[in-house]
Amino acid sequence: MAKLRVGIIGLGFIGTQKHLVGLAQHQDKAEVVAFCDYEIDRAEKALAAHGAEGAYATTDYKELLADPSIDVVHVCTWNVSHKEITIAALEAGKHVLVEKPMAVTGADAHEMAETAKRVGKKLSVGFQYRFRNEAQFLRKAIDEGRLGEIYAAKAHAVRRRGVPIWGVFTDETKQGGGPLIDLGGHAIDQALWFMNNYEIESVTGVVNYKLGDKPEGNMAGPWDPETYTVEDSAFGFVKFTNGASLFVEAAWALNVQDSREGCVTLMGTDGGADTDMLPGKNDLKVTLNNVQGGELVKTSPEPGAAYFGAPGGAPDGFTYMGGLEAEAWLNCIINDTDPYVTADQAAVVTDILDAIYTSARTGQPVVFNQLAGIDSTEPATV
Ligand SMILES: NC(=O)c1ccc[n+]([C@@H]2O[C@H](COP(=O)([O-])OP(=O)(O)OC[C@H]3O[C@@H](n4cnc5c(N)ncnc54)[C@H](O)[C@@H]3O)[C@@H](O)[C@H]2O)c1
């Protein structure tokens, strides 16, 4: 079978550090033939490092989409452009892997998912944390029934002082928000995926602008308060139609004891689970909380001990997860199956992000329409 021909749009951090290194691990399945970035030197540098024979660089994504030889497009640009570029790529007949967050609003995300269905192309979103060792272990434990019915969860996306000072992260106009839309999506995606619950009844949110002018002590050095235009923390409470609940916490700066990012707490009828960051490692620790023989028992598989075939030692995050993400993505196109991260699932993650911001702005909960039996995912504010 001919290799899939990939075009990549956006060659900043994630385009180069996850997508290109991930695709490079599957050169038997795909080759990268077009590189697009507003900054031509970024596109040319990536082309030199990863380009297939005859590959080219451009600053115009429309030129890339007009190339009929391209089968697959990876969208790795700033958040506010995800919808426009993804829909244009789908309409041009390409399969699309778009970075998270899928879009800035839930309505846009659902429009992207519907477009993919209408044109019959695959659409997936870059929630690579699902491929982490502990996430795969936990997914298997849940599928084996070790937690029972998961009726409550927490999505943790908290850094004590971890404001990214590179790129455009702190620019509301390019990202559509701060730590909630940046980090929050990963943790929410994990929680929904583990709960296997995408039926939201309502969302209540609070967003804080308290520490933007206090840049001391930041992991990556002080940020510029003048250009810091996003929230520093956000909290949300999600109620599902079956009565289950999810608490969301997201922060780049918060006066807490520890950072806990991309982690979840799950509470089920037969057991619970926590994922926690291991200091200094890319791997996380997963703990199952059960009752056995009348005793309260905690079990944790040993990280790096190949408990489901992963290589020993802490794998390098983006290289390792990017390789697995690229493999699952390319396979779903080759085998014509659903993506591992479906567009419908990712759109619900964006519904929640959007609803937390909306609820914080209006001071009211956002109530979703499924309750009224209306087949619509548009959040309505009461
Ligand atoms: N999956 C993850 O864990 C993860 C991690 C970091 C970033 N991201 C996501 O990846 C996306 C990009 O983030 P980043 O950190 O790589 O940003 P970045 O600023 O480092 O890179 C983005 C690049 O896209 C280019 N660009 C933007 N709009 C363009 C357009 N319309 N046409 C051509 N080029 C365009 C910019 O010039 C820049 O080089 C964001 O949506 C972010 O949320 C995901």
The ligand as a Tripos MOL2 file, in Angstrom:
@<TRIPOS>MOLECULE
LIG
   44    48     1     0     0
SMALL
NO_CHARGES

@<TRIPOS>ATOM
      1 N1         -1.1300   18.1530   22.8990 N.am      1 LIG1
      2 C1         -0.4160   18.8810   23.7530 C.2       1 LIG1
      3 O1         -0.0380   18.4470   24.8420 O.2       1 LIG1
      4 C2         -0.0470   20.2860   23.3670 C.ar      1 LIG1
      5 C3          1.0770   20.9160   23.9330 C.ar      1 LIG1
      6 C4          1.3930   22.2050   23.5150 C.ar      1 LIG1
      7 C5          0.5880   22.8610   22.5820 C.ar      1 LIG1
      8 N2         -0.5220   22.2300   22.0850 N.ar      1 LIG1
      9 C6         -1.4150   22.9150   21.1290 C.3       1 LIG1
     10 O2         -0.7480   23.0710   19.8940 O.3       1 LIG1
     11 C7         -1.1430   24.2900   19.2830 C.3       1 LIG1
     12 C8          0.1120   25.1050   18.9580 C.3       1 LIG1
     13 O3          0.8140   25.3360   20.1510 O.3       1 LIG1
     14 P1          2.3920   25.5500   20.1300 P.3       1 LIG1
     15 O4          2.8190   25.5210   21.5400 O.co2     1 LIG1
     16 O5          3.0350   24.6130   19.1770 O.co2     1 LIG1
     17 O6          2.4510   27.0550   19.5670 O.3       1 LIG1
     18 P2          3.6440   27.7550   18.7970 P.3       1 LIG1
     19 O7          3.3760   29.2150   18.8360 O.co2     1 LIG1
     20 O8          4.9540   27.2340   19.3010 O.co2     1 LIG1
     21 O9          3.4860   27.2150   17.2980 O.3       1 LIG1
     22 C9          2.3990   27.5130   16.4910 C.3       1 LIG1
     23 C10         2.9350   27.7970   15.0790 C.3       1 LIG1
     24 O10         1.8310   27.9270   14.1910 O.3       1 LIG1
     25 C11         2.1100   28.9930   13.2840 C.3       1 LIG1
     26 N3          0.8190   29.4620   12.7960 N.ar      1 LIG1
     27 C12        -0.2050   29.9360   13.5400 C.ar      1 LIG1
     28 N4         -1.2880   30.1740   12.7630 N.ar      1 LIG1
     29 C13        -0.9220   29.8360   11.4890 C.ar      1 LIG1
     30 C14        -1.5970   29.8350   10.2430 C.ar      1 LIG1
     31 N5         -2.8740   30.2180   10.1270 N.pl3     1 LIG1
     32 N6         -0.9080   29.4400    9.1300 N.ar      1 LIG1
     33 C15         0.3850   29.0370    9.2420 C.ar      1 LIG1
     34 N7          1.0650   28.9880   10.4240 N.ar      1 LIG1
     35 C16         0.4100   29.3850   11.5220 C.ar      1 LIG1
     36 C17         2.8980   30.0080   14.0970 C.3       1 LIG1
     37 O11         3.6950   30.8220   13.2720 O.3       1 LIG1
     38 C18         3.7420   29.0880   14.9920 C.3       1 LIG1
     39 O12         5.0090   28.7900   14.4090 O.3       1 LIG1
     40 C19        -2.0850   24.9880   20.2700 C.3       1 LIG1
     41 O13        -3.4050   24.7410   19.8810 O.3       1 LIG1
     42 C20        -1.7880   24.3000   21.5920 C.3       1 LIG1
     43 O14        -2.9150   24.2590   22.4690 O.3       1 LIG1
     44 C21        -0.8330   20.9620   22.4450 C.ar      1 LIG1
@<TRIPOS>BOND
     1     1     2 1
     2     2     3 2
     3     2     4 1
     4     4     5 ar
     5     4    44 ar
     6     5     6 ar
     7     6     7 ar
     8     7     8 ar
     9     8     9 1
    10     8    44 ar
    11     9    10 1
    12     9    42 1
    13    10    11 1
    14    11    12 1
    15    11    40 1
    16    12    13 1
    17    13    14 1
    18    14    15 2
    19    14    16 1
    20    14    17 1
    21    17    18 1
    22    18    19 2
    23    18    20 1
    24    18    21 1
    25    21    22 1
    26    22    23 1
    27    23    24 1
    28    23    38 1
    29    24    25 1
    30    25    26 1
    31    25    36 1
    32    26    27 ar
    33    26    35 ar
    34    27    28 ar
    35    28    29 ar
    36    29    30 ar
    37    29    35 ar
    38    30    31 1
    39    30    32 ar
    40    32    33 ar
    41    33    34 ar
    42    34    35 ar
    43    36    37 1
    44    36    38 1
    45    38    39 1
    46    40    41 1
    47    40    42 1
    48    42    43 1
@<TRIPOS>SUBSTRUCTURE
     1 LIG1         1 GROUP 0 **** ****
